[in-house]
């Protein structure tokens, strides 16, 4: 399915939810996704048509956030590096975020770095549900459970072409 078709279909789904005035969003087997969509719309007021990539923190903000969790980062970078070495040739990237959903480590592959960067996959990107709506990182942080958010399950139409898993 072309992006334009996926975008249009996605916006119809969001429109149906927003016009249902309290009606139920039905995503078979995906109660967490449905609840996250409702939060994205009603609580966070995320615009699903927003065309830009995620909000990016300044270098000073990233340094401050990383400084707060430096002992953890030293240990976690080993695991991030190992995971990345296992998946990089498949065209995937690895993000590590802080407890607020801000990316503090990013590992990609040189052949896909430009594409990932243009979509907001980089250090300093904010992937909270408040910023992005339903997405792997944001929904996991709220639900405190691993999740896979596949393509059109993302709230923002800009993200319908990606799949995210988070723990």
C-alpha positions in Angstrom: 0.0 0.0 0.0 1.4 3.4 -0.9 2.0 5.9 1.8 -0.7 8.3 0.6 -3.3 5.5 0.7 -2.1 4.4 4.2 -2.2 8.0 5.4 -5.7 8.5 4.1 -6.9 5.2 5.7 -5.2 6.1 8.9 -6.9 9.6 9.1 -10.3 8.0 8.4 -9.7 5.7 11.5 -8.7 8.6 13.7 -11.7 10.6 12.4 -14.0 7.8 13.3 -12.6 7.7 16.8 -12.8 11.4 17.3 -16.4 11.6 16.0 -17.6 8.7 18.0 -18.1 10.8 21.1 -17.2 8.3 23.7 -17.7 5.3 21.4 -15.4 2.3 21.5 -12.4 2.0 19.2 -12.2 -1.6 18.2 -8.8 -3.0 17.3 -9.1 -6.8 17.6 -6.7 -8.2 20.2 -5.2 -4.7 20.7 -6.9 -3.2 23.8 -3.6 -1.4 24.7 -3.4 0.2 21.3 -7.0 1.3 21.4 -6.5 2.8 24.9 -3.4 4.5 23.8 -5.2 6.0 20.8 -7.8 7.4 23.1 -5.2 8.9 25.4 -3.4 10.3 22.3 -6.6 12.0 21.1 -8.3 13.1 24.4 -5.6 13.5 27.0 -2.5 14.4 25.0 -4.3 16.1 22.1 -1.7 14.9 19.6 -2.4 16.0 16.0 -2.3 12.8 13.9 -1.6 14.8 10.8 1.4 16.6 12.1 4.0 16.2 9.3 7.2 16.8 11.2 9.4 14.1 12.8 9.6 14.0 16.6 10.6 16.9 18.8 14.4 17.0 19.2 16.1 18.2 22.4 19.0 20.6 22.3 22.5 19.3 22.8 22.5 20.8 26.3 19.3 19.1 27.2 20.6 15.8 26.0 23.8 16.2 28.0 21.8 17.0 31.1 19.5 14.0 30.7 22.4 11.6 30.0 24.3 13.0 33.0 21.4 12.2 35.3 21.6 8.5 34.3 25.3 8.1 33.4 25.9 5.0 35.7 23.0 3.3 34.0 24.1 4.3 30.5 27.5 2.9 31.0 26.1 -0.5 31.8 23.2 -0.4 29.3 25.4 0.6 26.3 26.9 -2.9 26.4 23.5 -4.5 25.9 22.4 -1.9 23.3 25.6 -2.6 21.3 25.1 -6.3 21.4 21.5 -6.1 20.3 22.5 -3.7 17.5 25.2 -6.1 16.3 22.5 -8.8 16.0 19.9 -6.8 14.0 21.8 -4.1 12.1 22.2 -6.0 8.9 18.4 -6.5 8.7 17.9 -2.7 8.4 16.8 -2.1 12.0 18.0 0.5 14.5 18.1 0.5 18.3 17.0 3.4 20.5 17.5 3.7 24.2 15.4 6.3 25.9 15.2 7.8 29.4 12.1 7.4 31.6 10.5 10.4 29.8 10.9 8.9 26.3 13.9 11.0 25.1 16.5 9.1 23.1 19.8 8.9 24.9 21.5 6.4 22.6 20.9 5.5 19.0 22.5 2.8 16.9 21.7 2.4 13.2 23.4 1.2 10.0 25.3 3.6 7.8 23.2 2.6 4.8 20.0 3.7 6.5 21.2 6.5 8.8 19.9 9.3 6.6 16.5 7.7 6.4 16.3 7.0 10.1 17.5 10.5 10.9 14.9 12.1 8.7 12.2 10.2 10.6 13.5 11.3 13.9 15.5 8.3 15.0 18.4 10.0 16.7 19.7 11.0 20.0 17.5 13.7 21.5 14.3 12.6 19.8 11.3 12.6 22.1 9.2 9.5 21.7 6.8 9.9 24.7 3.1 9.3 24.1 2.5 13.0 25.0 4.7 14.0 22.1 4.0 11.3 19.5 0.8 9.6 20.5 0.7 5.8 20.3 4.3 4.5 19.6 6.4 1.7 21.0 8.4 3.8 23.5 5.6 6.1 24.6 3.0 3.4 25.2 5.5 1.1 26.9 6.4 3.9 29.3 2.8 4.4 30.3 1.7 0.8 30.4 5.0 -0.5 31.8 4.9 -3.5 29.6 6.6 -4.5 26.3 4.7 -3.8 23.1 4.9 -4.0 19.3 3.3 -1.1 17.5 3.0 -2.1 13.8 2.6 0.5 11.0 -1.0 1.9 11.2 -1.3 1.2 14.9 0.8 4.3 15.4 -1.3 7.3 16.2 0.5 9.8 14.0 0.0 9.2 10.3 3.7 10.2 9.7 4.7 6.9 11.5 2.4 4.5 9.6 5.4 3.2 7.6 7.4 1.9 10.6 7.1 -0.8 13.2 8.4 -0.3 16.7 8.9 -2.7 19.5 9.8 -1.5 23.0 10.4 -2.9 26.4 
